[in-house]
Amino acid sequence: MGVIFGGRSGEHAVSLMSAKSIMEAIDPERFEVVPIGITPEGRWLKTGDPWKALREGISDQNGVPIALLGETASPEAVTAGSEAGQRVPAVVEAALPPRAVSLTEQVDVVFPVLHGTFGEDGTIQGLLEMAGLPYVGAGVLGSALGMDKAMAKAVWERFGLPVSRYVVVTRSEWERTPEAVASRVEGGFPYPVFVKPANAGSSVGVSKAKNRQQLTTALDLACRYDRKVLVEEFIDGREVECSVLGNEDPIASLPGEVVPCNEFYDYKAKYIDGDSALVIPAELPADVTQQVRETAVAAFKALDLAGMARVDFFVTRKDNRPIINEVNTIPGFTQISMYPKLWEATGLSYRDLITQLIELAIERYQDRQRSSTTYDWR
């Protein structure tokens, strides 16, 4: 099983932490891990210790180049390797042109632990689809929708799910007509507002703006990370998260609450300060807990997700009303991350969670093989 980590994203360091936890916890009796690192520049590393190389900032190991070819093991081989009690086939070196190795001949399922851009946005999923490899998590469409916060909100609105008011701003629009953009935001809802890149995660580039000057600074920052920016109304609510697991019939975990140490749950509060509190399970009335879980599953299905996702909510302080904030299709996956901790509180251990995700990946791959990709018109 290949575990891909690192990548060309502002969440590169977070990916390394998640991947290390997964590789240390995976069931060695069933799966043989093939670690595959991607440098911030986009170079793929396999030989030696890719995780250590990326951690130490080494971008060139003088190792064997990796070729991701559109040929892989037969569906029968994938099925056989996934049967209970059997070990995933060991690494096999491919006979390719000088010093090249075919990744598709080394692994029969992939766990992409690539948070953010080029990992959570459908790009790596498309590459793996072209190569014919089963992989953990949502497909191309679901990943792209989940990553694009503006599109996700539009879909949820179409399905009648609760979201906050928002304004979408493009980078070119902001650069051309800043006064008009600021006026449009101020006409939509009062300060404070939250400004975030539409396609980013881990609160990268996210700011809280309380006036026009702060809005200008926040939009400048968000536009560094994406061509499309989301400006959202402030919701006076508790930050509640819920984990979802499954394919066609997903289930939701008990919800948990994040009590940030900073003014909001930004990158620093998540990964640096370490003083934010996670309350698991969230102390909510039973009917609100059930509503959060049902809404999380509905949000998951509306975006056509698969495998896993963490759905983040605001639960209003005034009337305990859940409002969907966003979804993470490759959530943080360290031992202390919310996604696995919520499942642990619900009764599923970290190791068993990883095993289920791999099994779901193979199940989804086998279902895709039932669809014909050719048509005989004669």
C-alpha positions in Angstrom: 0.0 0.0 0.0 1.4 3.4 -1.0 1.2 6.3 1.4 1.7 9.6 -0.4 2.6 12.6 1.6 4.2 16.1 1.5 3.2 17.8 -1.7 3.0 21.3 -3.3 0.8 22.9 -0.7 0.9 25.3 2.2 -0.1 22.3 4.3 3.1 20.3 3.5 4.2 20.1 7.1 0.8 19.0 8.3 0.8 16.2 5.7 4.1 14.9 7.1 2.6 14.7 10.6 -0.5 12.9 9.4 1.5 10.4 7.2 3.8 9.5 10.0 0.9 8.6 12.3 -0.8 6.5 9.7 2.4 4.6 8.7 3.2 3.8 12.4 -0.4 2.7 13.1 -1.3 0.7 10.0 -1.8 -3.1 10.5 1.5 -4.7 9.5 -0.1 -8.1 9.3 -2.3 -7.0 6.4 -0.5 -4.1 4.7 3.0 -3.5 3.6 3.6 0.3 3.4 5.4 1.9 0.5 6.2 5.5 1.6 6.1 8.0 -1.2 7.1 11.6 -0.6 6.5 14.7 -2.8 8.7 17.7 -2.3 7.3 21.3 -2.2 8.7 21.6 -5.7 6.8 18.5 -6.9 9.6 15.9 -7.1 8.5 12.4 -6.1 10.7 10.5 -3.7 10.6 6.8 -2.9 14.0 5.4 -2.2 15.7 5.7 1.2 13.5 7.4 3.8 11.2 9.9 1.9 9.6 11.1 5.1 12.9 11.9 6.8 14.1 13.6 3.6 11.1 15.9 3.4 11.3 16.6 7.1 14.9 17.7 6.8 14.2 19.7 3.6 16.2 17.3 1.3 14.6 17.6 -2.2 17.0 15.3 -4.1 18.0 11.9 -2.9 19.6 10.9 -6.2 17.2 8.1 -6.1 15.2 6.2 -8.7 12.7 8.3 -10.6 9.0 7.2 -10.2 6.8 6.7 -13.3 3.1 6.7 -12.7 1.8 4.7 -15.7 -1.7 4.1 -16.8 -1.3 0.4 -16.4 -1.8 -1.5 -13.2 -2.7 -4.9 -11.7 -5.9 -6.5 -12.8 -9.0 -5.9 -10.7 -8.8 -9.6 -9.7 -5.3 -9.0 -8.3 -6.6 -6.0 -6.3 -9.5 -8.1 -4.9 -7.2 -11.0 -4.0 -4.8 -8.7 -2.2 -7.5 -7.2 0.0 -9.0 -10.3 1.4 -9.0 -10.6 5.1 -5.8 -12.0 6.6 -3.8 -11.5 3.4 -0.9 -9.2 3.0 -0.8 -6.6 0.2 1.7 -7.7 -2.4 5.3 -6.7 -1.7 7.2 -4.1 -3.8 8.1 -5.3 -7.3 10.7 -3.3 -9.3 9.5 -2.6 -12.8 11.5 -3.3 -16.0 11.3 0.3 -17.4 13.7 2.5 -19.2 16.9 3.5 -17.3 16.5 3.9 -13.5 12.7 4.4 -13.7 10.3 2.5 -11.4 6.5 2.1 -12.1 4.5 3.0 -9.0 1.6 1.1 -10.4 3.6 -2.1 -10.2 4.7 -1.4 -6.6 1.3 -0.8 -4.9 -2.2 -1.9 -5.4 -3.9 0.7 -3.3 -2.9 4.3 -2.3 -3.6 6.4 0.8 -3.1 10.0 -0.4 -2.3 12.0 2.8 -1.9 15.3 0.8 -3.8 18.1 2.5 -4.8 21.1 0.5 -3.7 22.1 -3.0 -2.6 19.3 -5.4 -3.9 16.7 -2.9 -7.3 17.4 -1.6 -8.6 19.2 -4.8 -9.1 16.3 -7.2 -5.7 16.6 -8.9 -4.0 13.6 -7.4 -7.3 11.7 -7.5 -7.4 12.3 -11.3 -3.8 11.0 -11.7 -4.6 7.9 -9.7 -7.8 7.3 -11.7 -5.7 7.5 -14.9 -3.3 5.0 -13.5 -6.1 2.7 -12.5 -5.2 2.6 -8.8 -7.7 2.3 -6.0 -7.2 5.1 -3.4 -8.6 6.2 -0.1 -11.1 9.1 0.0 -13.3 11.1 -2.4 -13.1 11.0 -6.1 -12.2 13.7 -8.5 -15.6 15.6 -8.4 -16.1 15.3 -4.7 -12.6 16.3 -3.9 -12.8 19.3 -6.1 -16.2 20.4 -4.7 -15.1 19.9 -1.1 -11.9 21.9 -1.7 -13.7 24.8 -3.3 -15.5 26.3 -0.4 -17.6 28.6 -2.6 -18.8 25.7 -4.8 -19.5 23.5 -1.8 -21.7 26.2 -0.3 -23.5 26.6 -3.6 -24.3 22.8 -3.7 -25.4 22.7 -0.1 -27.7 25.6 -0.7 -29.2 23.7 -3.7 -29.8 20.7 -1.4 -31.5 23.0 1.3 -28.7 22.6 3.8 -27.9 25.4 6.2 -24.9 27.6 5.3 -23.9 31.2 6.3 -24.2 34.2 4.0 -21.2 34.8 1.8 -19.7 36.8 -1.0 -17.3 35.3 -3.7 -14.5 37.6 -4.9 -12.0 36.8 -7.6 -8.4 38.0 -7.4 -8.7 39.9 -10.7 -11.9 41.6 -9.5 -10.2 42.7 -6.3 -7.2 44.1 -8.1 -9.3 46.0 -10.7 -12.1 47.4 -8.5 -11.2 47.2 -4.8 -13.7 49.9 -3.8 -16.6 48.1 -5.5 -15.7 44.8 -3.9 -15.4 46.3 -0.4 -18.8 48.0 -0.9 -20.4 44.8 -2.1 -19.1 42.9 1.0 -20.3 45.7 3.4 -23.7 45.6 1.6 -24.1 41.9 2.2 -23.6 41.7 6.0 -22.0 43.7 8.8 -18.5 43.5 10.3 -16.8 41.4 11.5 -16.4 39.1 8.5 -14.1 36.1 7.8 -12.0 36.1 4.6 -10.5 33.0 3.3 -9.0 31.5 0.1 -11.7 29.4 -1.6 -9.2 26.6 -2.2 -7.0 26.1 0.9 -7.1 24.3 4.2 -5.7 24.4 7.8 -6.9 28.0 8.0 -4.1 29.1 5.7 -4.7 32.7 4.6 -7.8 33.1 6.8 -8.4 36.4 8.5 -11.1 38.0 10.6 -11.8 41.6 9.5 -13.6 44.2 11.7 -13.5 47.2 9.4 -12.7 48.3 5.9 -8.9 48.6 6.5 -8.7 45.0 7.9 -10.9 43.8 5.1 -8.4 45.2 2.6 -5.5 43.5 4.3 -7.4 40.2 4.6 -8.3 40.2 0.9 -4.7 40.9 -0.1 -3.6 38.0 2.1 -6.2 35.5 0.8 -5.5 36.4 -2.8 -1.9 35.2 -2.3 -3.2 31.7 -2.0 -6.0 31.5 -4.5 -7.6 33.3 -7.4 -11.0 33.0 -5.7 -11.8 34.3 -2.2 -14.7 33.7 0.1 -16.0 36.4 2.5 -18.4 35.1 5.1 -20.6 36.6 7.7 -19.6 36.2 11.3 -21.6 33.5 13.1 -21.8 33.7 16.9 -21.5 30.0 17.5 -19.5 27.1 18.9 -17.1 25.4 16.5 -18.3 21.8 16.2 -16.9 19.1 14.0 -18.2 15.7 12.9 -16.4 12.8 11.1 -18.1 10.9 8.3 -17.1 7.4 7.1 -18.4 5.3 4.2 -19.2 5.1 0.5 -22.9 4.7 -0.5 -24.2 4.4 3.1 -22.0 6.8 5.2 -22.2 7.1 8.9 -21.3 10.0 11.2 -19.4 10.0 14.4 -20.2 11.7 17.6 -19.5 15.4 17.2 -16.7 17.2 19.0 -16.2 20.9 19.9 -13.1 23.0 19.3 -12.4 25.7 21.9 -9.7 27.8 20.2 -6.9 29.5 22.2 -6.9 32.4 19.8 -9.7 34.6 18.5 -10.6 31.9 16.0 -9.2 28.5 15.1 -6.4 29.6 12.8 -3.2 27.8 11.7 -1.3 29.0 14.8 -4.0 27.7 17.1 -4.2 24.4 15.3 -0.6 23.4 15.0 1.7 25.8 16.9 0.3 27.1 20.2 -1.2 23.8 21.2 -3.5 25.4 23.8 -6.8 24.9 22.0 -9.2 22.5 23.7 -11.0 19.6 22.0 -14.2 18.6 23.9 -15.2 15.1 22.8 -18.0 14.4 22.6 -19.4 18.0 22.3 -21.7 19.0 25.1 -24.8 19.5 23.1 -28.5 18.6 23.7 -29.3 15.1 22.3 -31.5 16.5 19.6 -28.8 18.9 18.4 -26.2 16.1 18.4 -28.5 14.1 16.2 -29.1 17.0 13.9 -25.4 17.6 13.5 -24.8 14.0 12.7 -27.6 13.8 10.1 -26.6 17.1 8.5 -23.0 15.9 8.3 -24.1 12.8 6.3 -26.3 14.9 4.1 -23.5 17.3 3.4 -21.2 14.4 2.6 -23.7 12.8 0.2 -24.6 16.1 -1.5 -21.0 16.6 -2.6 -20.8 12.9 -3.7 -18.0 12.2 -1.3 -16.5 8.8 -0.4 -14.4 7.2 2.2 -13.9 9.9 4.7 -14.6 13.6 5.5 -14.7 15.9 8.4 -17.7 18.3 8.3 -17.2 21.5 10.3 -20.1 23.4 11.8 -21.0 26.5 13.8 -23.7 25.7 16.3 -25.3 29.1 17.1 -25.1 30.1 20.8 -28.6 31.7 20.6 -30.7 28.8 19.5 -28.3 25.8 19.0 -28.8 25.8 15.2 -26.1 23.9 13.2 -24.7 25.8 10.2 -22.2 24.1 7.9 -18.9 25.9 7.7 -16.8 23.6 5.4 -15.8 20.1 4.7 -12.3 18.5 4.7 -12.0 15.4 2.4 -8.5 14.6 3.7 -8.6 15.8 7.3 -5.7 15.9 9.7 -4.8 12.4 10.6 -2.4 12.4 13.5 -3.3 10.4 16.6 -4.5 13.7 18.2 -6.4 15.0 15.1 -10.1 15.5 15.4 -11.2 13.1 12.7 -9.7 9.9 14.3 -10.3 11.1 17.8 -14.1 11.5 17.1 -14.2 7.9 15.7 -12.3 6.6 18.7 -14.9 8.3 21.0 -17.6 6.6 18.8 -16.0 3.2 19.3 -13.6 2.7 16.3 -9.9 2.6 17.0 -7.3 4.5 15.0 -5.8 1.3 13.5 -9.3 -0.1 12.6 -10.3 3.2 11.1 -7.3 3.1 8.7 -8.2 -0.5 7.8 -11.8 0.4 7.1 -10.7 3.3 4.9 -8.5 1.0 2.8 -11.3 -1.5 2.5 -13.7 1.3 1.4 -11.1 2.4 -1.2 -11.0 -1.1 -2.7 -14.8 -1.5 -2.5 -15.3 1.8 -4.4 -12.6 0.7 -7.0 -14.4 -2.6 -7.6 -17.7 -0.8 -8.0 -16.1 1.5 -10.7 -14.9 -1.5 -12.6 -18.5 -2.5 -13.1 -19.0 0.6 -15.4 -18.2 0.1 -19.0 -15.8 2.6 -20.5 -16.5 1.5 -24.1 -19.5 1.5 -26.3 -20.2 -0.7 -29.3 -22.6 1.3 -31.5 -22.8 -1.4 -34.2 
